[in-house]
Structure formats: structure tokens, C-alpha cells
Amino acid sequence: MSKRELVRLHREAILEAARSLGAERIRLFGSVARGDDDDHSDVDFIVKMHPEMDVFDLVDLKDRLQTILGCPVDVLTEHPWMRERLRLAIEEAAVEP
């Protein structure tokens, strides 16, 4: 099973994990979203955090997503101070899980 299929299979658990920690939105980006991932690829998510979420919630979310998917996960947060080029690249590639 591909990692993209794995994300689709566990979509509700992913969304619930994000919601339970106060994330306002979670999206998939990177190689898994593009469909050019390989066995060594992690799964990249970008999260719009509720203002009350903190770094501990972010770490908890990453741990939960890794447990749900059974593979390495990276989680970035949306920030207004994110480099414009990076933000645009992610926005262009991001998809709903």
C-alpha cells in the first residue's frame, strides 16, 4: 500500500488527531501529496494551529500521526513569517488528507 493510500485509509483518524489538539486545518504536501514518494520518504503535513496550541501540542500531533500511519511524519505550521517562496510552494502542492 502506498503512503498516499495509507493517508486516505486513516483520513478520519488524522483529522480527529489534529482537531483534538486544536488544529484548525491540516493538509498533506511534499512527495506523498505529489505521488513521487519512495520507501524512504516521510509524510509531510502542514497545520494551521489555533492560537492556543503550543509546541507541545505540535509534538504530540506529530507523535499521534506517526502512530496512526506507522511511518515517519514531519509537521510544519503555517506562519505569516514563513519564507514567501516556501509558503507558495507548499500552498501550491498542499492537498487535503
Backbone as CSV, one residue per row, in Angstrom:
resi,resn,N_x,N_y,N_z,CA_x,CA_y,CA_z,C_x,C_y,C_z
1,MET,0.846,-1.174,0.000,0.000,0.000,0.000,0.895,1.243,0.000
2,SER,0.566,2.206,-0.848,1.355,3.439,-0.902,1.060,4.302,0.327
3,LYS,1.938,5.231,0.596,1.730,6.126,1.738,0.516,7.016,1.510
4,ARG,0.264,7.399,0.282,-0.925,8.208,-0.026,-2.186,7.405,0.272
5,GLU,-2.189,6.127,-0.095,-3.330,5.262,0.218,-3.473,5.089,1.723
6,LEU,-2.354,4.994,2.418,-2.356,4.883,3.875,-2.987,6.123,4.503
7,VAL,-2.629,7.294,3.990,-3.212,8.547,4.484,-4.719,8.552,4.225
8,ARG,-5.134,8.150,3.044,-6.575,8.099,2.725,-7.310,7.129,3.651
9,LEU,-6.710,5.981,3.886,-7.319,4.972,4.746,-7.534,5.494,6.165
10,HIS,-6.596,6.291,6.640,-6.639,6.793,8.020,-7.055,8.261,8.101
11,ARG,-7.704,8.754,7.062,-8.073,10.168,6.984,-8.827,10.656,8.221
12,GLU,-9.850,9.945,8.629,-10.662,10.388,9.771,-9.841,10.428,11.059
13,ALA,-8.972,9.446,11.267,-8.124,9.433,12.466,-7.137,10.602,12.439
14,ILE,-6.619,10.925,11.257,-5.698,12.059,11.107,-6.417,13.363,11.443
15,LEU,-7.599,13.546,10.865,-8.367,14.761,11.123,-8.758,14.869,12.587
16,GLU,-9.147,13.769,13.195,-9.535,13.781,14.606,-8.342,14.099,15.502
17,ALA,-7.182,13.528,15.207,-5.978,13.831,15.993,-5.666,15.319,15.919
18,ALA,-5.759,15.881,14.735,-5.486,17.316,14.565,-6.515,18.157,15.315
19,ARG,-7.785,17.839,15.141,-8.851,18.598,15.819,-8.731,18.515,17.329
20,SER,-8.418,17.328,17.834,-8.383,17.137,19.287,-7.299,17.974,19.960
21,LEU,-6.293,18.364,19.185,-5.221,19.196,19.737,-5.387,20.667,19.360
22,GLY,-6.486,20.996,18.705,-6.783,22.389,18.409,-6.342,22.884,17.054
23,ALA,-5.912,21.996,16.170,-5.525,22.436,14.829,-6.774,22.874,14.072
24,GLU,-6.666,23.986,13.364,-7.791,24.488,12.586,-7.855,23.844,11.206
25,ARG,-6.700,23.402,10.700,-6.646,22.767,9.378,-5.364,21.957,9.288
26,ILE,-5.434,20.817,8.615,-4.245,20.006,8.359,-4.285,19.584,6.893
27,ARG,-3.146,19.718,6.226,-3.057,19.345,4.815,-1.771,18.572,4.579
28,LEU,-1.794,17.792,3.539,-0.669,16.963,3.123,0.087,17.698,2.024
29,PHE,1.430,17.649,2.068,2.219,18.218,0.979,3.466,17.372,0.807
30,GLY,4.315,17.749,-0.106,5.566,17.023,-0.315,5.402,15.840,-1.246
31,SER,6.364,14.925,-1.165,6.429,13.821,-2.128,5.204,12.906,-2.085
32,VAL,4.633,12.694,-0.902,3.450,11.824,-0.816,2.263,12.488,-1.516
33,ALA,2.093,13.777,-1.326,1.000,14.502,-1.991,1.188,14.514,-3.503
34,ARG,2.437,14.624,-3.948,2.726,14.643,-5.386,2.681,13.253,-6.005
35,GLY,2.799,12.213,-5.169,2.803,10.848,-5.672,4.154,10.365,-6.142
36,ASP,5.231,11.074,-5.751,6.568,10.628,-6.154,7.423,10.224,-4.951
37,ASP,6.741,9.774,-3.894,7.447,9.301,-2.703,8.053,7.928,-2.958
38,ASP,8.994,7.552,-2.084,9.588,6.219,-2.149,9.603,5.624,-0.744
39,ASP,10.233,4.495,-0.587,10.250,3.807,0.704,10.896,4.628,1.810
40,HIS,11.740,5.579,1.447,12.458,6.381,2.440,11.785,7.718,2.725
41,SER,10.703,8.000,2.043,10.009,9.283,2.208,9.211,9.302,3.502
42,ASP,9.203,10.479,4.137,8.297,10.664,5.259,7.010,11.283,4.716
43,VAL,6.033,11.442,5.582,4.765,12.051,5.198,4.761,13.461,5.770
44,ASP,4.606,14.463,4.901,4.669,15.863,5.311,3.272,16.448,5.450
45,PHE,3.027,17.055,6.608,1.769,17.746,6.858,2.068,19.196,7.193
46,ILE,1.141,20.077,6.837,1.198,21.459,7.289,-0.093,21.731,8.045
47,VAL,0.045,22.385,9.194,-1.065,22.573,10.116,-1.273,24.060,10.380
48,LYS,-2.531,24.472,10.337,-2.876,25.810,10.814,-3.268,25.641,12.270
49,MET,-2.454,26.187,13.138,-2.645,25.996,14.571,-3.621,27.025,15.137
50,HIS,-4.437,26.590,16.071,-5.250,27.507,16.848,-4.285,28.317,17.707
51,PRO,-4.570,29.589,17.971,-3.641,30.408,18.757,-3.263,29.815,20.118
52,GLU,-4.121,28.981,20.675,-3.819,28.393,21.983,-2.952,27.139,21.896
53,MET,-2.740,26.613,20.691,-1.844,25.457,20.534,-0.416,25.900,20.795
54,ASP,0.358,25.021,21.405,1.764,25.346,21.639,2.656,24.257,21.045
55,VAL,3.941,24.407,21.247,4.905,23.472,20.658,4.695,22.045,21.179
56,PHE,4.236,21.910,22.407,3.993,20.579,22.967,2.830,19.893,22.242
57,ASP,1.801,20.675,21.903,0.692,20.123,21.117,1.175,19.678,19.742
58,LEU,2.072,20.463,19.157,2.617,20.127,17.841,3.408,18.818,17.889
59,VAL,4.227,18.658,18.929,4.994,17.418,19.102,4.036,16.248,19.337
60,ASP,3.009,16.479,20.137,2.010,15.437,20.392,1.314,15.042,19.088
61,LEU,0.978,16.028,18.267,0.337,15.732,16.982,1.254,14.897,16.098
62,LYS,2.504,15.273,16.031,3.463,14.505,15.221,3.529,13.057,15.706
63,ASP,3.617,12.864,17.014,3.663,11.510,17.575,2.398,10.719,17.235
64,ARG,1.244,11.359,17.366,-0.022,10.677,17.062,-0.097,10.278,15.588
65,LEU,0.326,11.190,14.708,0.281,10.888,13.276,1.222,9.749,12.919
66,GLN,2.388,9.717,13.537,3.330,8.614,13.290,2.751,7.294,13.772
67,THR,2.055,7.324,14.898,1.418,6.112,15.412,0.293,5.659,14.477
68,ILE,-0.520,6.592,14.027,-1.629,6.266,13.129,-1.116,5.662,11.826
69,LEU,-0.093,6.294,11.247,0.385,5.876,9.927,1.468,4.804,9.975
70,GLY,2.158,4.694,11.103,3.217,3.695,11.223,4.445,4.009,10.396
71,CYS,4.683,5.297,10.145,5.858,5.718,9.375,6.268,7.121,9.824
72,PRO,7.476,7.555,9.453,7.936,8.887,9.845,7.051,9.996,9.263
73,VAL,6.850,11.023,10.073,5.999,12.156,9.717,6.733,13.446,10.064
74,ASP,6.568,14.465,9.236,7.010,15.819,9.555,5.778,16.704,9.599
75,VAL,5.760,17.627,10.556,4.644,18.555,10.674,5.197,19.976,10.712
76,LEU,4.778,20.782,9.755,5.110,22.207,9.741,3.870,22.991,10.135
77,THR,4.081,24.194,10.627,2.957,25.056,10.954,2.908,26.232,9.994
78,GLU,1.696,26.674,9.701,1.515,27.868,8.886,1.854,29.081,9.749
79,HIS,2.726,29.920,9.260,3.096,31.149,9.968,3.171,32.286,8.973
80,PRO,2.738,33.470,9.383,2.848,34.608,8.474,4.297,34.948,8.137
81,TRP,5.223,34.595,8.999,6.629,34.920,8.765,7.378,33.822,8.013
82,MET,6.652,32.799,7.560,7.280,31.751,6.755,7.810,32.379,5.465
83,ARG,8.948,31.935,5.023,9.508,32.468,3.779,8.492,32.349,2.660
84,GLU,8.341,33.432,1.932,7.328,33.515,0.885,7.461,32.391,-0.141
85,ARG,8.659,32.115,-0.556,8.889,31.071,-1.561,8.454,29.695,-1.047
86,LEU,8.791,29.397,0.203,8.392,28.132,0.812,6.875,28.076,0.967
87,ARG,6.296,29.157,1.463,4.853,29.195,1.664,4.113,28.968,0.343
88,LEU,4.553,29.630,-0.710,3.903,29.478,-2.015,4.052,28.061,-2.565
89,ALA,5.222,27.472,-2.392,5.447,26.101,-2.865,4.543,25.116,-2.128
90,ILE,4.413,25.307,-0.827,3.554,24.419,-0.036,2.094,24.635,-0.412
91,GLU,1.669,25.900,-0.502,0.284,26.206,-0.872,-0.094,25.573,-2.206
92,GLU,0.830,25.631,-3.145,0.581,25.089,-4.477,0.423,23.570,-4.458
93,ALA,1.157,22.912,-3.568,1.194,21.445,-3.557,0.289,20.805,-2.506
94,ALA,-0.164,21.579,-1.522,-0.907,21.008,-0.398,-2.275,20.490,-0.829
95,VAL,-2.633,19.332,-0.271,-3.932,18.713,-0.537,-4.533,18.249,0.779
96,GLU,-5.829,18.085,0.783,-6.494,17.546,1.966,-6.079,16.092,2.134
97,PRO,-5.937,15.653,3.388,-5.543,14.240,3.595,-6.637,13.279,3.158
